[in-house]
Every structure is written in C-alpha cells, then in structure tokens.
Amino acid sequence: MNNCWNILAERAQHATREAQARVVDVRARIEKLESSEAHIDKLRADYVERYNATQKESHKISDNIAYRQFLDHLRGLRLRVESQTSAARVQLIEAKAALLVAQREQAKMEAMVERDERNAEQVAAKKEQRELDAAGIRLFNLR
C-alpha cells in the first residue's frame, strides 16, 4: 500500500513539474511576442520619421505608395502579433489553472503518503506493544 501512494505522489509531482514548465514556456512566449510588438512599433516610428524627413524633398508617387504599403504591412504584422499575444495570455490562464490543479493533487498524494506512514508506524507500535506484553506475561508466568 505504501508503495502505491509513493508512486501516485511521484506522478503528481511529475505532473506539477510539467505544469510549471508549461507556465514558464507560455510566459516566455508572451514576453517574446510583446518584444515583437515593441519592435514593430519602433520600426513604424522610425519609418514614419524617415518618411516625414523625405517629404520635404522631392519624391515620386511610387515612394508614397511603397510607404503606405509598408505601413499596411506593419499594421497587419502588429495585428497578427496582438492576436497571438491574446491567445498566449489565454493559454497562460489555462496553464496556471492546470498548475493549481496539479499542485492540489500533489498535496493530496503527499498527505496520503504521510497518512499511510503514520498508519504503518501505529501498526508497528501496536505490534511491538503486544509482543512486549506477551513477553511480560511469559516472564510473570515463569516465576
């Protein structure tokens, strides 16, 4: 019986470690996506600044078209990254919930291991006490 609870406790501990790793992975993904958002924003700001500087000089219509296309492309990238970030945040919430469940299960299994150990100690103590009582009675009867 003791072995069974230990195995279940180990499995629960393994599940908790996996859930923790998932939370860490999702957090890292969110940070990477947020970094991508910042990079896109920086690219856009730099491009707008350079474009505004070139507006003072003579330029072609194709330059304006390319400028607008590039900004549209950046806007599309930003929207895609925002969507991925939102999805990752949902995944983080789910991963945290799974971690809590795994931690509760691990705590239950550890409690069961401790309870089983206490029960085994009590059984051993009772057995030892019975043996001592039996030995005492034998000694008493020998007199």
TAJOBEL-V729150 format. One record per residue. N is the residue number from 1. SS is DSSP state (H for helix, E for strand, C for the rest). PHI is phi in whole degrees, 0 to 359 (none if undefined). OMEGA is omega in radians with two decimals (* if undefined). Layout:
BEGIN
N&SS&PHI&OMEGA, N&SS&PHI&OMEGA
END
This chain:
BEGIN
1&C&none&3.14, 2&H&301&-3.13, 3&H&299&3.14, 4&H&300&-3.13, 5&H&293&3.11, 6&H&296&3.12, 7&H&297&3.12, 8&H&296&3.11, 9&H&294&3.11, 10&H&296&3.11, 11&H&296&3.12, 12&H&295&3.11, 13&H&295&3.10, 14&H&297&3.12, 15&H&297&3.11, 16&H&295&3.10, 17&H&298&3.12, 18&H&296&3.13, 19&H&295&3.09, 20&H&296&3.12, 21&H&296&3.12, 22&H&296&3.11, 23&H&299&3.14, 24&H&297&3.14, 25&H&298&-3.11, 26&H&293&3.09, 27&H&299&3.12, 28&H&296&3.12, 29&H&295&3.12, 30&H&298&3.13, 31&H&299&3.13, 32&H&296&3.13, 33&H&294&3.10, 34&H&295&3.07, 35&H&295&3.09, 36&H&297&3.10, 37&H&300&3.14, 38&H&297&3.13, 39&H&296&3.11, 40&H&298&3.12, 41&H&298&3.13, 42&H&294&3.09, 43&H&302&-3.13, 44&H&298&-3.13, 45&H&298&3.11, 46&H&297&-3.11, 47&H&294&3.11, 48&H&298&3.14, 49&H&297&3.12, 50&H&294&3.14, 51&H&296&3.12, 52&H&298&3.11, 53&H&293&-3.14, 54&H&282&3.14, 55&H&294&-3.13, 56&C&286&3.12, 57&C&262&3.09, 58&C&284&-3.12, 59&C&211&-3.09, 60&C&264&3.06, 61&H&296&3.13, 62&H&298&3.07, 63&H&295&3.10, 64&H&296&3.14, 65&H&296&3.11, 66&H&298&3.11, 67&H&300&-3.12, 68&H&295&3.12, 69&H&296&3.13, 70&H&295&3.11, 71&H&296&3.07, 72&H&298&3.11, 73&H&299&3.11, 74&H&297&3.12, 75&H&298&3.10, 76&H&298&3.08, 77&H&300&-3.12, 78&H&299&3.13, 79&H&296&3.12, 80&H&295&3.13, 81&H&293&3.08, 82&H&299&3.11, 83&H&297&3.12, 84&H&295&3.11, 85&H&295&3.11, 86&H&298&3.12, 87&H&298&3.13, 88&H&294&3.10, 89&H&294&3.06, 90&H&296&3.10, 91&H&299&3.12, 92&H&295&3.10, 93&H&299&3.13, 94&H&295&-3.14, 95&H&295&3.11, 96&H&294&3.11, 97&H&296&3.11, 98&H&296&3.10, 99&H&296&3.11, 100&H&299&3.12, 101&H&298&-3.14, 102&H&296&3.12, 103&H&294&3.09, 104&H&297&3.14, 105&H&297&3.11, 106&H&297&3.13, 107&H&298&3.11, 108&H&298&-3.11, 109&H&294&3.10, 110&H&295&3.09, 111&H&295&3.13, 112&H&292&3.09, 113&H&298&3.14, 114&H&297&3.13, 115&H&297&3.13, 116&H&296&3.10, 117&H&296&3.10, 118&H&298&3.12, 119&H&298&3.13, 120&H&295&3.10, 121&H&295&3.12, 122&H&295&3.12, 123&H&297&3.14, 124&H&295&3.14, 125&H&294&3.11, 126&H&296&3.13, 127&H&297&3.12, 128&H&297&3.14, 129&H&295&3.11, 130&H&298&3.13, 131&H&295&3.10, 132&H&295&3.12, 133&H&297&3.13, 134&H&296&3.12, 135&H&294&3.12, 136&H&296&3.12, 137&H&295&3.12, 138&H&298&3.13, 139&H&297&-3.14, 140&H&295&-3.12, 141&H&291&3.12, 142&H&288&-3.10, 143&C&285&*
END
